[in-house]
Amino acid sequence: MRLDRLLRTATTALAEAGVPSPAVDAELLLAHVTGRDLADVRRARILGEDLPEATRTAYLQLVERRRSRVPLQHLTGSAHFAGLELVVGPGVFVPRPETEVLVDLALQALDGLDRPTVVDLCTGSGAIALALAHARPDAVVGAVELSVEAHRYAVANVEATGLAVDLRQGRAQEAFGDLAGRVDVVTSNPPYIPADAVPVDVEVREHDPQLALYGGGEDGLRVPLEVAERAGLLLRPGGVLLMEHADVQGEELPRALRAQGVWREVADHRDLAGKPRVTRAVRS
């Protein structure tokens, strides 16, 4: 079967299953199966190339799994984030493009600092920490993750990228006591979903680990506020906290941070879709 027909068939099947980006997913799965990049797949499609039967069978099996809403990144084993290709899979939160807003804000906070110290709390796959280490190789970057399984992915990503990150396993609320009062920027994408706010996307609801999703308490902010308290201990005066949150928490989280009494210049920032996404606060 020629690539064009195969891709059209796969795209139709994925669209009927409600996959948000069926054409792109069909191409990315084919690129994964054939070991090619996306440009090469598209060129082969134009040229009318055929696939061997075994490769076609393997591809259609992946398409069928994607139709059942297994995340694309679980099928390919990788996720693109802030210019890096990260190892991901079952047991770790898949980094999202909207989190790159937090990375940009962190880089702005680090601008002009010589050999700054950064700590990423609730690091998951290590995405934020590695993105910052990549963009600022002079920085001292630390990261911590509670989940043993997610920590394994972070270890794999540190090893694969070769970037210098002091990666630890344990509770964010107790981490990096050796850096207390010396950190320039703390970043965090903690679990923050309220208990009654079940994610709409099947990929998130059924495949992202619950430990990475639900923040505790009715408003989902118990863990984020505990993490913020730890950030307050780690940061030097004038240091910056950047914390991602749900779009419905754009007023609630800043208000709760102000109530902690250790923050000034608390402000919220929107993502590229215009939704409230990251709260920035300066340590008093």
C-alpha positions as CSV (number, residue, x, y, z in Angstrom):
1,M,0.0,0.0,0.0
2,R,1.4,3.4,-1.0
3,L,2.2,5.9,1.8
4,D,-0.4,8.4,0.7
5,R,-3.3,6.0,0.9
6,L,-2.0,4.5,4.1
7,L,-1.7,7.9,5.8
8,R,-5.2,9.0,4.5
9,T,-6.7,5.8,6.0
10,A,-4.9,6.3,9.3
11,T,-5.9,9.9,9.5
12,T,-9.6,9.1,8.9
13,A,-9.5,6.4,11.5
14,L,-7.9,8.7,14.1
15,A,-10.3,11.5,13.3
16,E,-13.3,9.2,13.8
17,A,-11.9,8.3,17.2
18,G,-11.8,12.0,18.2
19,V,-8.0,12.3,18.2
20,P,-7.4,16.1,18.2
21,S,-4.6,16.2,15.5
22,P,-5.2,13.1,13.4
23,A,-3.1,14.0,10.3
24,V,-0.1,15.0,12.3
25,D,-0.4,12.0,14.6
26,A,-0.6,9.6,11.6
27,E,2.6,11.1,10.2
28,L,4.4,11.0,13.5
29,L,3.6,7.4,14.1
30,L,4.8,6.5,10.6
31,A,8.0,8.4,11.2
32,H,8.5,6.5,14.4
33,V,7.9,3.1,12.8
34,T,10.2,3.7,9.9
35,G,12.9,5.5,11.9
36,R,12.6,8.6,9.7
37,D,12.1,12.3,10.4
38,L,8.8,14.0,9.5
39,A,10.2,15.7,6.5
40,D,11.5,12.4,5.0
41,V,8.1,10.8,5.6
42,R,6.3,13.7,3.8
43,R,8.8,13.5,0.9
44,A,8.3,9.7,0.6
45,R,4.6,10.3,0.5
46,I,4.9,12.7,-2.4
47,L,7.1,10.2,-4.3
48,G,4.5,7.5,-3.9
49,E,6.7,5.2,-1.9
50,D,5.4,1.8,-0.7
51,L,5.9,0.2,2.7
52,P,7.0,-3.4,3.4
53,E,4.1,-5.5,4.7
54,A,5.7,-6.0,8.1
55,T,6.2,-2.3,8.6
56,R,2.7,-1.5,7.4
57,T,1.3,-4.0,10.0
58,A,3.4,-2.5,12.8
59,Y,2.2,0.9,11.8
60,L,-1.5,0.0,11.7
61,Q,-1.2,-1.6,15.2
62,L,0.1,1.7,16.5
63,V,-2.7,3.6,14.8
64,E,-5.2,1.3,16.5
65,R,-3.7,2.0,19.9
66,R,-3.8,5.7,19.2
67,R,-7.5,5.3,18.2
68,S,-8.1,4.0,21.7
69,R,-6.5,7.3,22.9
70,V,-3.2,5.9,24.2
71,P,-1.1,9.1,24.2
72,L,1.0,9.6,21.1
73,Q,4.1,10.2,23.3
74,H,3.6,6.8,25.0
75,L,3.6,5.1,21.6
76,T,6.7,6.9,20.3
77,G,8.4,7.0,23.7
78,S,9.4,10.6,23.4
79,A,8.0,14.2,23.8
80,H,9.4,17.4,22.4
81,F,9.8,20.2,24.9
82,A,11.6,23.5,24.7
83,G,14.0,22.2,22.0
84,L,14.7,18.9,23.7
85,E,13.5,15.3,22.9
86,L,12.6,13.7,26.2
87,V,12.0,10.1,27.1
88,V,8.4,9.6,28.4
89,G,5.9,6.8,28.8
90,P,3.5,5.2,31.3
91,G,4.1,6.5,34.8
92,V,5.3,10.0,34.1
93,F,3.4,13.2,33.2
94,V,3.9,14.1,29.5
95,P,5.2,17.7,29.3
96,R,2.9,20.1,27.6
97,P,3.7,23.0,25.2
98,E,2.0,25.5,27.6
99,T,4.6,24.8,30.2
100,E,7.2,26.4,27.9
101,V,5.8,29.8,29.1
102,L,7.1,29.0,32.6
103,V,10.5,28.2,31.1
104,D,10.5,31.6,29.2
105,L,9.6,33.4,32.4
106,A,12.4,31.6,34.3
107,L,15.0,32.6,31.7
108,Q,13.8,36.2,32.0
109,A,14.3,36.0,35.8
110,L,17.8,34.5,35.3
111,D,18.8,37.2,32.8
112,G,21.8,39.1,34.1
113,L,22.7,36.7,36.9
114,D,26.1,35.0,36.9
115,R,26.1,31.3,37.6
116,P,22.6,31.3,39.0
117,T,21.1,28.6,41.1
118,V,17.7,27.1,40.0
119,V,15.6,24.4,41.7
120,D,12.7,22.6,40.0
121,L,10.2,21.1,42.5
122,C,7.9,18.3,41.2
123,T,10.1,17.8,38.1
124,G,8.4,14.7,36.6
125,S,10.3,13.9,33.5
126,G,12.8,16.6,34.3
127,A,11.5,18.8,31.4
128,I,11.7,22.2,33.1
129,A,15.0,21.6,34.8
130,L,16.6,20.2,31.6
131,A,15.2,23.0,29.5
132,L,16.8,25.6,31.8
133,A,20.1,23.7,32.0
134,H,20.1,23.6,28.2
135,A,19.4,27.3,27.8
136,R,21.7,28.4,30.7
137,P,24.7,25.9,30.9
138,D,26.3,28.2,33.4
139,A,23.4,27.7,35.9
140,V,23.5,25.3,38.8
141,V,20.2,23.4,38.4
142,G,18.6,21.0,40.8
143,A,15.4,19.0,40.5
144,V,13.4,16.7,42.7
145,E,10.6,14.2,42.0
146,L,8.5,12.1,44.4
147,S,7.4,9.3,42.2
148,V,10.0,6.5,41.9
149,E,8.7,5.7,38.4
150,A,8.7,9.3,37.1
151,H,12.2,9.7,38.7
152,R,13.5,6.9,36.5
153,Y,12.4,8.8,33.4
154,A,14.1,11.9,34.7
155,V,17.3,10.0,35.2
156,A,17.1,8.6,31.7
157,N,16.6,12.2,30.3
158,V,19.5,13.6,32.3
159,E,21.7,10.8,31.0
160,A,20.4,11.1,27.4
161,T,20.9,14.9,27.2
162,G,24.1,14.9,29.1
163,L,23.0,18.1,30.8
164,A,24.1,18.9,34.3
165,V,21.2,18.6,36.7
166,D,21.4,17.6,40.4
167,L,18.4,15.2,40.3
168,R,17.0,13.9,43.5
169,Q,14.1,11.6,44.5
170,G,11.8,12.6,47.4
171,R,9.2,15.0,48.6
172,A,9.4,18.5,47.1
173,Q,8.2,19.9,50.4
174,E,11.4,18.7,52.1
175,A,14.0,19.0,49.3
176,F,17.3,20.8,48.9
177,G,17.7,21.9,52.5
178,D,21.4,22.3,51.7
179,L,20.4,25.2,49.4
180,A,18.2,27.1,51.9
181,G,18.3,30.8,51.3
182,R,20.6,30.5,48.3
183,V,18.4,29.8,45.3
184,D,17.7,32.4,42.7
185,V,14.7,30.8,41.0
186,V,12.4,28.1,42.0
187,T,10.2,26.6,39.3
188,S,7.4,24.1,39.7
189,N,4.6,22.4,37.8
190,P,3.0,20.6,40.7
191,P,-0.2,18.6,40.8
192,Y,-3.0,21.1,40.9
193,I,-6.2,19.7,39.6
194,P,-9.1,20.0,42.1
195,A,-10.6,16.6,43.3
196,D,-13.9,17.1,41.4
197,A,-12.4,18.4,38.2
198,V,-11.9,15.2,36.2
199,P,-9.8,15.9,33.1
200,V,-11.8,16.0,29.9
201,D,-9.0,14.5,27.7
202,V,-8.9,10.7,27.7
203,E,-5.2,10.8,27.3
204,V,-4.8,12.8,30.6
205,R,-7.6,11.1,32.5
206,E,-6.6,7.5,31.8
207,H,-2.9,7.7,31.2
208,D,-1.2,10.5,33.2
209,P,-0.4,9.4,36.7
210,Q,-2.8,10.7,39.3
211,L,0.1,11.6,41.6
212,A,1.0,14.2,39.0
213,L,-2.5,15.5,38.5
214,Y,-4.5,16.0,41.7
215,G,-3.3,18.8,44.0
216,G,-5.3,17.9,47.1
217,G,-8.0,19.8,48.9
218,E,-11.2,21.0,47.3
219,D,-9.5,23.6,45.3
220,G,-6.5,21.5,44.3
221,L,-4.0,23.9,45.9
222,R,-2.9,22.0,49.0
223,V,0.3,20.6,47.3
224,P,1.0,23.8,45.3
225,L,0.9,25.9,48.5
226,E,3.1,23.4,50.4
227,V,5.6,23.5,47.5
228,A,5.4,27.3,47.6
229,E,6.2,27.3,51.3
230,R,9.3,25.2,50.6
231,A,10.2,27.6,47.8
232,G,10.0,30.4,50.3
233,L,12.7,28.7,52.4
234,L,15.0,27.9,49.5
235,L,14.9,31.3,47.8
236,R,17.2,34.2,48.7
237,P,15.5,37.6,49.2
238,G,14.6,38.8,45.8
239,G,14.5,35.3,44.4
240,V,11.6,34.3,42.1
241,L,9.0,31.6,42.3
242,L,7.3,30.5,39.1
243,M,4.5,28.0,39.5
244,E,2.1,26.6,36.9
245,H,-1.6,26.1,37.7
246,A,-4.9,25.3,36.2
247,D,-6.6,28.0,34.1
248,V,-9.3,28.3,36.7
249,Q,-6.7,29.1,39.5
250,G,-5.4,32.3,38.0
251,E,-6.8,34.4,40.8
252,E,-7.0,31.9,43.5
253,L,-3.3,30.9,43.6
254,P,-1.9,34.4,43.6
255,R,-4.3,35.3,46.4
256,A,-3.2,32.3,48.4
257,L,0.4,33.1,47.9
258,R,-0.1,36.7,49.1
259,A,-1.6,35.3,52.2
260,Q,1.5,33.3,53.0
261,G,3.2,36.6,53.9
262,V,6.6,36.0,52.3
263,W,5.9,37.1,48.7
264,R,5.8,40.4,46.9
265,E,5.0,41.4,43.3
266,V,2.7,38.4,42.9
267,A,1.3,38.4,39.4
268,D,-0.2,35.9,37.0
269,H,0.8,35.2,33.4
270,R,-1.1,33.7,30.5
271,D,0.0,31.0,28.1
272,L,0.0,31.3,24.3
273,A,-3.7,30.4,24.2
274,G,-4.5,33.3,26.4
275,K,-5.3,31.2,29.5
276,P,-4.0,31.9,33.0
277,R,-1.1,29.6,33.4
278,V,1.9,30.7,35.6
279,T,2.1,32.7,38.8
280,R,5.3,34.7,39.5
281,A,6.1,35.8,43.0
282,V,9.3,37.5,44.4
283,R,10.6,36.4,47.8
284,S,10.5,39.3,50.3
